[in-house]
Amino acid sequence: MIDAATKDTLCRLAREAARNAYAPYSHFKVGAAILGEGGKIYTGCNVENASYSLTICAERNAATTMAADGERRIAAVAIFGGASAGDAAPCGACRQFLLEFADPELRAPVFLVGGDGSVLETNLKELCPYPFRSFVPNDEA
Ligand code: THU
């Protein structure tokens, strides 16, 4: 369970992270903050590239920072972007990436924060209703 103060902190850090976004092509700045189960918060922003497809989203940037610190479990996520809550809902690639470090029930809350301060609360289960996670080899199929 994420308390109100932690939620506010995560949302604020996601907004602050967006300030460092490198988005000269889309001009759409996104920031993400991930609370690891160990209690630390990891932030990231989108970093674009002249070769557009090399762009890294804010969520994956934050998640790789988390993983590089040795944390393997997401407790909560906040994503800031756009004018109002939900404008920066994670793309499909980011949903899959976050899933890798999700709890088995996908209960981790995801707070979508808009420039107007509105917050939409969802979770990994809602964002990934039919998750592809670890697999069992099926060579015999
Ligand atoms: N973007 C993110 O950072 N996160 C998302 O989940 C959606 C898209 C970035 C990528 C690109 O730099 C810009 O937003 C426009 O697509």
Backbone and ligand atoms as CSV (ligand in chain L), in Angstrom:
chain,resi,resn,atom,element,x,y,z
A,1,MET,N,N,0.851,-1.205,0.000
A,1,MET,CA,C,0.000,0.000,0.000
A,1,MET,C,C,0.889,1.258,0.000
A,2,ILE,N,N,0.598,2.169,-0.891
A,2,ILE,CA,C,1.398,3.389,-0.999
A,2,ILE,C,C,0.665,4.504,-0.256
A,3,ASP,N,N,1.332,5.143,0.701
A,3,ASP,CA,C,0.646,6.211,1.438
A,3,ASP,C,C,0.628,7.509,0.614
A,4,ALA,N,N,-0.210,8.438,1.068
A,4,ALA,CA,C,-0.444,9.672,0.303
A,4,ALA,C,C,0.835,10.492,0.124
A,5,ALA,N,N,1.675,10.518,1.161
A,5,ALA,CA,C,2.907,11.314,1.077
A,5,ALA,C,C,3.856,10.720,0.044
A,6,THR,N,N,3.948,9.391,0.012
A,6,THR,CA,C,4.833,8.726,-0.955
A,6,THR,C,C,4.315,8.945,-2.375
A,7,LYS,N,N,3.011,8.855,-2.541
A,7,LYS,CA,C,2.408,9.106,-3.855
A,7,LYS,C,C,2.746,10.527,-4.328
A,8,ASP,N,N,2.581,11.503,-3.430
A,8,ASP,CA,C,2.883,12.894,-3.791
A,8,ASP,C,C,4.348,13.057,-4.175
A,9,THR,N,N,5.221,12.420,-3.402
A,9,THR,CA,C,6.664,12.508,-3.687
A,9,THR,C,C,6.974,11.917,-5.060
A,10,LEU,N,N,6.410,10.752,-5.344
A,10,LEU,CA,C,6.654,10.093,-6.637
A,10,LEU,C,C,6.181,10.973,-7.791
A,11,CYS,N,N,4.988,11.547,-7.626
A,11,CYS,CA,C,4.426,12.390,-8.693
A,11,CYS,C,C,5.281,13.644,-8.899
A,12,ARG,N,N,5.742,14.208,-7.796
A,12,ARG,CA,C,6.587,15.408,-7.887
A,12,ARG,C,C,7.912,15.073,-8.571
A,13,LEU,N,N,8.513,13.938,-8.195
A,13,LEU,CA,C,9.807,13.567,-8.789
A,13,LEU,C,C,9.670,13.244,-10.284
A,14,ALA,N,N,8.520,12.671,-10.663
A,14,ALA,CA,C,8.290,12.394,-12.089
A,14,ALA,C,C,8.229,13.714,-12.855
A,15,ARG,N,N,7.541,14.691,-12.285
A,15,ARG,CA,C,7.437,16.012,-12.934
A,15,ARG,C,C,8.827,16.656,-13.035
A,16,GLU,N,N,9.596,16.573,-11.955
A,16,GLU,CA,C,10.938,17.175,-11.958
A,16,GLU,C,C,11.836,16.487,-12.985
A,17,ALA,N,N,11.691,15.168,-13.102
A,17,ALA,CA,C,12.534,14.413,-14.043
A,17,ALA,C,C,12.273,14.856,-15.483
A,18,ALA,N,N,11.045,15.248,-15.758
A,18,ALA,CA,C,10.685,15.667,-17.120
A,18,ALA,C,C,11.460,16.918,-17.547
A,19,ARG,N,N,11.916,17.685,-16.570
A,19,ARG,CA,C,12.685,18.908,-16.906
A,19,ARG,C,C,13.967,18.562,-17.651
A,20,ASN,N,N,14.511,17.370,-17.389
A,20,ASN,CA,C,15.756,16.967,-18.048
A,20,ASN,C,C,15.517,16.212,-19.342
A,21,ALA,N,N,14.252,16.073,-19.723
A,21,ALA,CA,C,13.949,15.339,-20.960
A,21,ALA,C,C,14.686,15.978,-22.136
A,22,TYR,N,N,15.193,15.113,-23.005
A,22,TYR,CA,C,15.847,15.580,-24.232
A,22,TYR,C,C,14.882,15.228,-25.369
A,23,ALA,N,N,14.071,16.195,-25.759
A,23,ALA,CA,C,13.005,15.915,-26.726
A,23,ALA,C,C,12.948,16.984,-27.825
A,24,PRO,N,N,14.081,17.159,-28.544
A,24,PRO,CA,C,14.109,18.209,-29.570
A,24,PRO,C,C,13.270,17.876,-30.794
A,25,TYR,N,N,12.840,16.617,-30.943
A,25,TYR,CA,C,12.073,16.217,-32.130
A,25,TYR,C,C,10.577,16.252,-31.856
A,26,SER,N,N,10.152,15.633,-30.774
A,26,SER,CA,C,8.707,15.600,-30.470
A,26,SER,C,C,8.268,16.799,-29.629
A,27,HIS,N,N,9.192,17.379,-28.914
A,27,HIS,CA,C,8.858,18.436,-27.946
A,27,HIS,C,C,7.842,17.949,-26.922
A,28,PHE,N,N,7.863,16.664,-26.647
A,28,PHE,CA,C,6.972,16.079,-25.648
A,28,PHE,C,C,7.851,15.545,-24.528
A,29,LYS,N,N,7.876,16.288,-23.423
A,29,LYS,CA,C,8.772,15.918,-22.326
A,29,LYS,C,C,8.053,15.020,-21.332
A,30,VAL,N,N,8.695,13.894,-21.021
A,30,VAL,CA,C,8.113,12.907,-20.113
A,30,VAL,C,C,9.109,12.632,-18.984
A,31,GLY,N,N,8.566,12.454,-17.793
A,31,GLY,CA,C,9.398,12.083,-16.642
A,31,GLY,C,C,8.763,10.901,-15.936
A,32,ALA,N,N,9.586,10.037,-15.381
A,32,ALA,CA,C,9.057,8.881,-14.647
A,32,ALA,C,C,9.808,8.732,-13.334
A,33,ALA,N,N,9.098,8.255,-12.333
A,33,ALA,CA,C,9.720,7.942,-11.038
A,33,ALA,C,C,9.214,6.573,-10.617
A,34,ILE,N,N,10.131,5.701,-10.287
A,34,ILE,CA,C,9.777,4.342,-9.873
A,34,ILE,C,C,10.231,4.129,-8.439
A,35,LEU,N,N,9.292,3.698,-7.603
A,35,LEU,CA,C,9.628,3.310,-6.225
A,35,LEU,C,C,9.935,1.824,-6.236
A,36,GLY,N,N,11.155,1.475,-5.823
A,36,GLY,CA,C,11.523,0.065,-5.724
A,36,GLY,C,C,11.054,-0.484,-4.386
A,37,GLU,N,N,10.913,-1.796,-4.315
A,37,GLU,CA,C,10.467,-2.391,-3.043
A,37,GLU,C,C,11.423,-2.111,-1.907
A,38,GLY,N,N,12.684,-1.885,-2.241
A,38,GLY,CA,C,13.679,-1.564,-1.215
A,38,GLY,C,C,13.532,-0.159,-0.651
A,39,GLY,N,N,12.623,0.644,-1.234
A,39,GLY,CA,C,12.335,1.972,-0.701
A,39,GLY,C,C,12.993,3.124,-1.444
A,40,LYS,N,N,13.883,2.811,-2.379
A,40,LYS,CA,C,14.533,3.895,-3.135
A,40,LYS,C,C,13.680,4.299,-4.335
A,41,ILE,N,N,13.832,5.549,-4.748
A,41,ILE,CA,C,13.106,6.050,-5.913
A,41,ILE,C,C,14.102,6.325,-7.039
A,42,TYR,N,N,13.746,5.851,-8.228
A,42,TYR,CA,C,14.602,5.997,-9.409
A,42,TYR,C,C,13.854,6.826,-10.451
A,43,THR,N,N,14.531,7.791,-11.026
A,43,THR,CA,C,13.847,8.648,-11.992
A,43,THR,C,C,14.480,8.518,-13.381
A,44,GLY,N,N,13.717,8.944,-14.368
A,44,GLY,CA,C,14.215,8.932,-15.742
A,44,GLY,C,C,13.375,9.866,-16.594
A,45,CYS,N,N,13.929,10.241,-17.732
A,45,CYS,CA,C,13.196,11.103,-18.665
A,45,CYS,C,C,13.368,10.502,-20.065
A,46,ASN,N,N,12.572,10.975,-21.001
A,46,ASN,CA,C,12.778,10.491,-22.370
A,46,ASN,C,C,14.006,11.164,-22.973
A,47,VAL,N,N,14.734,10.378,-23.749
A,47,VAL,CA,C,15.947,10.864,-24.421
A,47,VAL,C,C,15.831,10.468,-25.887
A,48,GLU,N,N,15.613,11.461,-26.731
A,48,GLU,CA,C,15.391,11.192,-28.148
A,48,GLU,C,C,16.697,11.151,-28.926
A,49,ASN,N,N,16.590,10.719,-30.170
A,49,ASN,CA,C,17.775,10.596,-31.022
A,49,ASN,C,C,17.393,10.969,-32.447
A,50,ALA,N,N,18.370,11.513,-33.201
A,50,ALA,CA,C,18.130,11.883,-34.595
A,50,ALA,C,C,17.665,10.661,-35.387
A,51,SER,N,N,18.137,9.499,-34.989
A,51,SER,CA,C,17.610,8.251,-35.539
A,51,SER,C,C,16.432,7.878,-34.628
A,52,TYR,N,N,15.259,8.354,-34.999
A,52,TYR,CA,C,14.109,8.391,-34.078
A,52,TYR,C,C,13.862,7.116,-33.281
A,53,SER,N,N,14.040,5.967,-33.936
A,53,SER,CA,C,13.667,4.722,-33.259
A,53,SER,C,C,14.591,4.376,-32.093
A,54,LEU,N,N,15.698,5.098,-31.976
A,54,LEU,CA,C,16.609,4.845,-30.849
A,54,LEU,C,C,16.163,5.557,-29.578
A,55,THR,N,N,15.139,6.363,-29.689
A,55,THR,CA,C,14.624,7.103,-28.532
A,55,THR,C,C,14.315,6.158,-27.382
A,56,ILE,N,N,14.686,6.597,-26.174
A,56,ILE,CA,C,14.306,5.828,-24.988
A,56,ILE,C,C,13.259,6.607,-24.220
A,57,CYS,N,N,12.223,5.908,-23.812
A,57,CYS,CA,C,11.142,6.540,-23.053
A,57,CYS,C,C,11.566,6.736,-21.597
A,58,ALA,N,N,10.867,7.645,-20.946
A,58,ALA,CA,C,11.167,7.969,-19.549
A,58,ALA,C,C,11.052,6.746,-18.631
A,59,GLU,N,N,10.038,5.932,-18.859
A,59,GLU,CA,C,9.794,4.778,-17.977
A,59,GLU,C,C,10.921,3.760,-18.080
A,60,ARG,N,N,11.362,3.488,-19.316
A,60,ARG,CA,C,12.439,2.511,-19.475
A,60,ARG,C,C,13.749,3.067,-18.947
A,61,ASN,N,N,13.929,4.374,-19.096
A,61,ASN,CA,C,15.126,5.009,-18.550
A,61,ASN,C,C,15.156,4.821,-17.023
A,62,ALA,N,N,14.029,5.091,-16.363
A,62,ALA,CA,C,13.968,4.932,-14.899
A,62,ALA,C,C,14.127,3.465,-14.499
A,63,ALA,N,N,13.517,2.560,-15.266
A,63,ALA,CA,C,13.565,1.141,-14.911
A,63,ALA,C,C,14.972,0.558,-15.063
A,64,THR,N,N,15.719,1.018,-16.071
A,64,THR,CA,C,17.093,0.505,-16.214
A,64,THR,C,C,17.984,1.048,-15.097
A,65,THR,N,N,17.719,2.278,-14.660
A,65,THR,CA,C,18.481,2.835,-13.528
A,65,THR,C,C,18.204,2.011,-12.272
A,66,MET,N,N,16.941,1.656,-12.095
A,66,MET,CA,C,16.553,0.822,-10.952
A,66,MET,C,C,17.281,-0.528,-11.008
A,67,ALA,N,N,17.234,-1.170,-12.166
A,67,ALA,CA,C,17.851,-2.486,-12.302
A,67,ALA,C,C,19.362,-2.408,-12.085
A,68,ALA,N,N,19.973,-1.308,-12.573
A,68,ALA,CA,C,21.425,-1.152,-12.422
A,68,ALA,C,C,21.817,-0.963,-10.966
A,69,ASP,N,N,20.859,-0.546,-10.134
A,69,ASP,CA,C,21.115,-0.402,-8.698
A,69,ASP,C,C,20.896,-1.732,-7.970
A,70,GLY,N,N,20.490,-2.744,-8.712
A,70,GLY,CA,C,20.283,-4.059,-8.111
A,70,GLY,C,C,18.851,-4.325,-7.682
A,71,GLU,N,N,17.989,-3.323,-7.810
A,71,GLU,CA,C,16.573,-3.508,-7.438
A,71,GLU,C,C,15.863,-4.295,-8.540
A,72,ARG,N,N,15.037,-5.234,-8.141
A,72,ARG,CA,C,14.351,-6.091,-9.113
A,72,ARG,C,C,12.835,-6.072,-9.000
A,73,ARG,N,N,12.317,-5.234,-8.096
A,73,ARG,CA,C,10.873,-5.258,-7.893
A,73,ARG,C,C,10.312,-3.838,-7.788
A,74,ILE,N,N,9.346,-3.552,-8.635
A,74,ILE,CA,C,8.688,-2.244,-8.638
A,74,ILE,C,C,7.565,-2.224,-7.611
A,75,ALA,N,N,7.520,-1.178,-6.769
A,75,ALA,CA,C,6.413,-1.019,-5.813
A,75,ALA,C,C,5.374,-0.035,-6.337
A,76,ALA,N,N,5.803,0.976,-7.078
A,76,ALA,CA,C,4.879,1.976,-7.628
A,76,ALA,C,C,5.601,2.777,-8.703
A,77,VAL,N,N,4.802,3.358,-9.597
A,77,VAL,CA,C,5.360,4.156,-10.704
A,77,VAL,C,C,4.563,5.449,-10.829
A,78,ALA,N,N,5.241,6.546,-11.126
A,78,ALA,CA,C,4.546,7.785,-11.507
A,78,ALA,C,C,5.127,8.233,-12.840
A,79,ILE,N,N,4.243,8.669,-13.733
A,79,ILE,CA,C,4.680,9.145,-15.053
A,79,ILE,C,C,4.052,10.511,-15.293
A,80,PHE,N,N,4.911,11.466,-15.596
A,80,PHE,CA,C,4.437,12.828,-15.871
A,80,PHE,C,C,4.592,13.136,-17.361
A,81,GLY,N,N,3.565,13.752,-17.929
A,81,GLY,CA,C,3.702,14.204,-19.310
A,81,GLY,C,C,2.389,14.744,-19.826
A,82,GLY,N,N,2.471,15.679,-20.748
A,82,GLY,CA,C,1.274,16.194,-21.389
A,82,GLY,C,C,0.515,17.192,-20.546
A,83,ALA,N,N,-0.668,17.537,-21.028
A,83,ALA,CA,C,-1.464,18.573,-20.373
A,83,ALA,C,C,-2.250,18.024,-19.191
A,84,SER,N,N,-2.856,16.865,-19.386
A,84,SER,CA,C,-3.647,16.322,-18.281
A,84,SER,C,C,-3.362,14.838,-18.073
A,85,ALA,N,N,-3.841,14.336,-16.943
A,85,ALA,CA,C,-3.549,12.955,-16.534
A,85,ALA,C,C,-3.920,11.978,-17.634
A,86,GLY,N,N,-3.030,11.063,-17.945
A,86,GLY,CA,C,-3.314,10.058,-18.966
A,86,GLY,C,C,-2.710,10.399,-20.311
A,87,ASP,N,N,-2.286,11.650,-20.497
A,87,ASP,CA,C,-1.650,12.022,-21.766
A,87,ASP,C,C,-0.346,11.256,-21.964
A,88,ALA,N,N,0.285,10.889,-20.862
A,88,ALA,CA,C,1.546,10.145,-20.957
A,88,ALA,C,C,1.361,8.727,-20.416
A,89,ALA,N,N,0.293,8.083,-20.819
A,89,ALA,CA,C,0.136,6.663,-20.495
A,89,ALA,C,C,1.280,5.911,-21.166
A,90,PRO,N,N,1.855,4.928,-20.488
A,90,PRO,CA,C,3.033,4.257,-21.056
A,90,PRO,C,C,2.744,3.553,-22.379
A,91,CYS,N,N,3.700,3.630,-23.293
A,91,CYS,CA,C,3.571,2.948,-24.580
A,91,CYS,C,C,3.664,1.433,-24.361
A,92,GLY,N,N,3.349,0.674,-25.376
A,92,GLY,CA,C,3.354,-0.781,-25.252
A,92,GLY,C,C,4.706,-1.338,-24.841
A,93,ALA,N,N,5.775,-0.794,-25.420
A,93,ALA,CA,C,7.118,-1.281,-25.085
A,93,ALA,C,C,7.413,-1.047,-23.607
A,94,CYS,N,N,7.012,0.106,-23.097
A,94,CYS,CA,C,7.270,0.414,-21.685
A,94,CYS,C,C,6.428,-0.452,-20.763
A,95,ARG,N,N,5.198,-0.743,-21.157
A,95,ARG,CA,C,4.360,-1.634,-20.331
A,95,ARG,C,C,5.045,-2.981,-20.189
A,96,GLN,N,N,5.537,-3.514,-21.298
A,96,GLN,CA,C,6.212,-4.809,-21.265
A,96,GLN,C,C,7.480,-4.731,-20.412
A,97,PHE,N,N,8.188,-3.633,-20.520
A,97,PHE,CA,C,9.450,-3.478,-19.787
A,97,PHE,C,C,9.186,-3.413,-18.282
A,98,LEU,N,N,8.150,-2.667,-17.885
A,98,LEU,CA,C,7.807,-2.543,-16.463
A,98,LEU,C,C,7.362,-3.893,-15.894
A,99,LEU,N,N,6.672,-4.657,-16.736
A,99,LEU,CA,C,6.173,-5.973,-16.351
A,99,LEU,C,C,7.285,-6.893,-15.853
A,100,GLU,N,N,8.445,-6.726,-16.458
A,100,GLU,CA,C,9.591,-7.578,-16.102
A,100,GLU,C,C,9.904,-7.509,-14.611
A,101,PHE,N,N,9.642,-6.355,-14.021
A,101,PHE,CA,C,9.998,-6.144,-12.608
A,101,PHE,C,C,8.755,-5.975,-11.735
A,102,ALA,N,N,7.629,-6.495,-12.226
A,102,ALA,CA,C,6.369,-6.362,-11.499
A,102,ALA,C,C,6.207,-7.466,-10.457
A,103,ASP,N,N,5.344,-7.223,-9.492
A,103,ASP,CA,C,4.961,-8.264,-8.538
A,103,ASP,C,C,4.068,-9.265,-9.281
A,104,PRO,N,N,3.964,-10.508,-8.777
A,104,PRO,CA,C,3.221,-11.544,-9.508
A,104,PRO,C,C,1.772,-11.161,-9.816
A,105,GLU,N,N,1.146,-10.421,-8.920
A,105,GLU,CA,C,-0.263,-10.036,-9.127
A,105,GLU,C,C,-0.416,-8.734,-9.915
A,106,LEU,N,N,0.694,-8.129,-10.274
A,106,LEU,CA,C,0.698,-6.850,-11.022
A,106,LEU,C,C,-0.077,-5.758,-10.288
A,107,ARG,N,N,0.049,-5.751,-8.972
A,107,ARG,CA,C,-0.734,-4.801,-8.171
A,107,ARG,C,C,-0.108,-3.417,-8.084
A,108,ALA,N,N,1.133,-3.271,-8.493
A,108,ALA,CA,C,1.827,-1.983,-8.313
A,108,ALA,C,C,1.022,-0.837,-8.923
A,109,PRO,N,N,0.746,0.211,-8.130
A,109,PRO,CA,C,0.009,1.338,-8.683
A,109,PRO,C,C,0.850,2.137,-9.676
A,110,VAL,N,N,0.167,2.706,-10.660
A,110,VAL,CA,C,0.818,3.580,-11.642
A,110,VAL,C,C,0.037,4.889,-11.643
A,111,PHE,N,N,0.724,5.974,-11.295
A,111,PHE,CA,C,0.092,7.283,-11.238
A,111,PHE,C,C,0.457,8.059,-12.500
A,112,LEU,N,N,-0.559,8.450,-13.261
A,112,LEU,CA,C,-0.335,9.222,-14.488
A,112,LEU,C,C,-0.624,10.681,-14.159
A,113,VAL,N,N,0.397,11.518,-14.295
A,113,VAL,CA,C,0.317,12.902,-13.842
A,113,VAL,C,C,0.326,13.861,-15.024
A,114,GLY,N,N,-0.600,14.787,-15.032
A,114,GLY,CA,C,-0.671,15.768,-16.105
A,114,GLY,C,C,-0.106,17.114,-15.697
A,115,GLY,N,N,0.175,17.936,-16.678
A,115,GLY,CA,C,0.717,19.271,-16.426
A,115,GLY,C,C,-0.203,20.133,-15.576
A,116,ASP,N,N,-1.508,19.835,-15.629
A,116,ASP,CA,C,-2.473,20.595,-14.825
A,116,ASP,C,C,-2.563,20.084,-13.394
A,117,GLY,N,N,-1.732,19.086,-13.061
A,117,GLY,CA,C,-1.712,18.565,-11.694
A,117,GLY,C,C,-2.669,17.410,-11.465
A,118,SER,N,N,-3.494,17.093,-12.468
A,118,SER,CA,C,-4.429,15.976,-12.282
A,118,SER,C,C,-3.663,14.652,-12.290
A,119,VAL,N,N,-4.175,13.698,-11.505
A,119,VAL,CA,C,-3.514,12.394,-11.381
A,119,VAL,C,C,-4.544,11.296,-11.628
A,120,LEU,N,N,-4.210,10.402,-12.537
A,120,LEU,CA,C,-5.067,9.253,-12.811
A,120,LEU,C,C,-4.342,8.039,-12.233
A,121,GLU,N,N,-5.033,7.302,-11.363
A,121,GLU,CA,C,-4.378,6.135,-10.765
A,121,GLU,C,C,-4.841,4.844,-11.432
A,122,THR,N,N,-3.855,4.081,-11.915
A,122,THR,CA,C,-4.159,2.767,-12.468
A,122,THR,C,C,-3.142,1.788,-11.880
A,123,ASN,N,N,-2.968,0.647,-12.464
A,123,ASN,CA,C,-1.970,-0.301,-11.953
A,123,ASN,C,C,-1.479,-1.154,-13.113
A,124,LEU,N,N,-0.460,-1.976,-12.849
A,124,LEU,CA,C,0.141,-2.749,-13.944
A,124,LEU,C,C,-0.834,-3.768,-14.518
A,125,LYS,N,N,-1.763,-4.259,-13.672
A,125,LYS,CA,C,-2.731,-5.246,-14.159
A,125,LYS,C,C,-3.678,-4.612,-15.185
A,126,GLU,N,N,-4.128,-3.412,-14.882
A,126,GLU,CA,C,-5.015,-2.729,-15.831
A,126,GLU,C,C,-4.281,-2.365,-17.119
A,127,LEU,N,N,-3.014,-1.999,-16.972
A,127,LEU,CA,C,-2.239,-1.604,-18.149
A,127,LEU,C,C,-1.822,-2.810,-18.990
A,128,CYS,N,N,-1.722,-3.966,-18.340
A,128,CYS,CA,C,-1.268,-5.186,-19.029
A,128,CYS,C,C,-2.243,-6.313,-18.715
A,129,PRO,N,N,-3.420,-6.310,-19.314
A,129,PRO,CA,C,-4.442,-7.304,-18.949
A,129,PRO,C,C,-4.082,-8.745,-19.335
A,130,TYR,N,N,-3.334,-8.943,-20.402
A,130,TYR,CA,C,-2.928,-10.303,-20.790
A,130,TYR,C,C,-1.411,-10.312,-20.904
A,131,PRO,N,N,-0.740,-10.336,-19.745
A,131,PRO,CA,C,0.714,-10.133,-19.745
A,131,PRO,C,C,1.504,-11.292,-20.335
A,132,PHE,N,N,2.535,-10.954,-21.048
A,132,PHE,CA,C,3.515,-11.955,-21.473
A,132,PHE,C,C,4.672,-11.870,-20.504
A,133,ARG,N,N,4.825,-12.932,-19.703
A,133,ARG,CA,C,5.915,-12.922,-18.719
A,133,ARG,C,C,6.837,-14.087,-19.026
A,134,SER,N,N,7.327,-14.773,-17.982
A,134,SER,CA,C,8.260,-15.855,-18.269
A,134,SER,C,C,7.502,-16.967,-18.993
A,135,PHE,N,N,8.221,-17.738,-19.773
A,135,PHE,CA,C,7.567,-18.740,-20.601
A,135,PHE,C,C,8.154,-20.120,-20.341
A,136,VAL,N,N,7.377,-21.106,-20.727
A,136,VAL,CA,C,7.821,-22.501,-20.653
A,136,VAL,C,C,8.175,-22.912,-22.084
A,137,PRO,N,N,9.382,-23.449,-22.315
A,137,PRO,CA,C,9.740,-23.848,-23.686
A,137,PRO,C,C,8.735,-24.854,-24.236
A,138,ASN,N,N,8.379,-24.717,-25.473
A,138,ASN,CA,C,7.413,-25.654,-26.073
A,138,ASN,C,C,7.940,-26.174,-27.409
A,139,ASP,N,N,9.179,-26.647,-27.386
A,139,ASP,CA,C,9.818,-27.161,-28.600
A,139,ASP,C,C,9.001,-28.272,-29.259
A,140,GLU,N,N,8.242,-29.002,-28.445
A,140,GLU,CA,C,7.491,-30.152,-28.976
A,140,GLU,C,C,6.234,-29.724,-29.737
A,141,ALA,N,N,5.860,-28.470,-29.608
A,141,ALA,CA,C,4.583,-28.034,-30.208
A,141,ALA,C,C,4.587,-28.184,-31.723
L,1,THU,N1,N,7.405,8.748,-24.483
L,1,THU,C1,C,7.795,8.371,-23.233
L,1,THU,O1,O,8.818,8.833,-22.721
L,1,THU,N2,N,7.026,7.472,-22.575
L,1,THU,C2,C,5.911,6.862,-23.119
L,1,THU,O2,O,5.443,5.855,-22.610
L,1,THU,C3,C,5.297,7.453,-24.307
L,1,THU,C4,C,6.239,8.232,-25.160
L,1,THU,C5,C,8.245,9.694,-25.226
L,1,THU,C6,C,8.960,9.090,-26.394
L,1,THU,C7,C,9.179,10.297,-27.275
L,1,THU,O3,O,10.385,10.927,-26.872
L,1,THU,C8,C,8.016,11.215,-26.962
L,1,THU,O4,O,7.464,10.739,-25.734
L,1,THU,C9,C,6.952,11.242,-28.024
L,1,THU,O5,O,6.536,9.981,-28.361
